[in-house]
Amino acid sequence: SMTIAEVMGELARLENPKMRAANEARGDDHGVNLSHLRALAKRLKIQQDLSLWATGDTAARLLATQICRPKLFTADDLDTMIRDIRSPKLLDWFITSVVKPGPHAEALRLQWKDCGDLVGRAGWSLTTDRVVKRPDVGPPSEGVLPDQRQNRVGREPGERPRGGCWGAETGYLPCLEPPQLRRQASSGLRAA
């Protein structure tokens, strides 16, 4: 088993300035090729040591999402962790690898969906997952979008929503009725 210092040294060796520049252009602050990061995670195997997360380093946190045990986190743990995320890629990996497989996804979806910035985006990502993967449950009973967003969907083709709103509007698409409105809204979002 590697120490935290050894893992951080490995991440430093994997750092690539060109990769960092490309990632920074997308709002991410790391320079590690994600395939190399996944290979490192495979070598480390599953472990619940949160020292990597505690570093605050985005590459270390990305790695932590790949080696942790999602079911061991409490909802409060996950809420605290997400509020410290500043990288869109880390948010995506955190939601996909840590929140969705754990037992708190629905409660956190409800808690996060009306927040701003990346936390709200996480809530809408969970809403999209629920709508698409669990159609038998039906649309969320609390409503999928505030009225002003419902009125925008399909009326402003080519305008891509920003931030958390992007997840909200794509999450809403499977719920739109009639199907003609769903196709219209979908084509407007694809044009962006």
N, C-alpha and C positions, 0 to 999 in steps of 0.2 A: 504494500500500500504506500502511495506517495504522500509526503507531507504537503501542507498548504504551500510552503515555500517552493517545493519542487514543482507543484502544479503551476504556480504563478510563473516560475522560471520557464516551464514548457510553453505556457501561453505567450510569454515574452519572445521566445524563439519563433513562435508561429506568426508573430506580428509582421505584417507586410504594409509598408507605407502607401503603396498604390491602392491596396485593398481598403486601407483606412480612409484615403481620400474619396474613393468611390462610395464607401459606406456613409461618410460624413455628408456627402451630397444628398443622401436619402434620410438624414437625421439620426444616423446611428454612429456611435462613438467607439468603434472597435475596428481593428485591422486584421482579424483572424479569419481565414477562409473557413466557412462553416462546415465543409466536408472534413477538414483537418480537426476541427473542434469535435465533431461527432466521433471521429476515430479515437481521439483522446478519451472521450466519454466511454467508449466501448472498452478501452484498456482499464479505466478506473472502476468500471462496473457500478452497480447500484450502491449508494451510501447516503445516509441522511445527514452527514456533517454539513452544517450551514456556514462553515468558515468561508467557503467560496462566495456565498451570497453577501456575507458581512464585509467583504473587501470593498464593495461598491463598484468594482470594475465590471464593465458590461460583458467582456469576454468571459470572465470568471462566473458571472451570473448566468450567462447563456449555458455554460458548462454545467452549472448547478441544476438547471432545469432538466438536464438530460440524465442526471445520476440520482436524483432524489426519489423519495417514496411519497407520491402525492397524497395517499390516503392517511399519512401521519400528520398532515397539517390541519390546524383548526381553521375555521372561517376567519377568526381574528388574525392568525398568522398571515393568511393569504391577503387579507385586507391591508395589513401593515406593509407587506412586501410590495404589493402593486402600487401603493401610493408613493413609493420611492423609485419607481421605474421611469426613466426618461427616454428610453430608446424604443422606437416602434418594433424593431426586430425582437428585442427582449420581451416586449409585451406579447407579441404573437407566440413566441415559444413558451412563455409563462402560461398563457391561456391554454394553448394546445397540450402542453406536456405536464402541467402541474394542476391547473384548475379543473379543466374538463374531466380528467380521469378520477378526480377526487369526489368526495361525497357532498361538497358544499356548492357545486356549480349553480344550482337553481336559486339558492338563497343569495348568493353573491351577484347573480344576474339581476335580481330585483334591487339589490342594494346599489349596484354600480351603474345601471343603465341611464340614470338621470344625472350622473356626475359629468363634469367637463373633462376635456383633454383626453389623455390616454385611459383613464379609469372608465370614463363613459364609453370609449371605444371598446373596452373589454366587455362591458355590460352588453353592448349591442352585438359583439361577436358571440357571446353566449346565447343571446336571443336568436340570432341567425341559426346557430347550431340546434337550438331547440325546435325552431320552426321547420328546418329542413330535415333533421334526423328523427324527429318525433311528431310527425304529422297527425298521428292518432290522438295526441294530446290536444291538438288544435292550437289556434293562435293564443298567445298569452292573454289571460283574462283582463289584465290591467291596461290593455291597449298597447299597440306596438309603437305608434308614433304620436307625438303631440299634433294637434290639428294643423298647425302651420306647416309642418313637414308633410303631412298627408296632402295638403293642398299644393305643395311644390312638386311632388312626385309625378313625373310624366308631363309636366307643363313647361319645364325649362330644359329641353334636351341639350346635351353638350355641356351643361354646367355640372362639374363634379363637386359634390359636397366636400367640405373640409373636416379634418379631425374626426371626432366621434360621430359626427353626422353621417360620414361615409358608411360606417358599419350599420348605422340605424336605417338608412335608406335601402341598403342591399338586404338587410335583415327583414325588411318589410315586404320586399317583392313577392315572396311565396304566399303572403297573406292577401295580396290585392285581389279584389273581385270587382268586376268581372275579369276574365282572362285577358280581354283586350287591353284593359288598363295595365295589367301586369306586363304584357308585351311592350306597350308604349313606354312604361317607366323603365323597363329593362333596356330598351334600345337607347333611351336618353342617357342612361348611366354608362352604357358601353361606348357611346360616342365621346365620352370625356377623356 
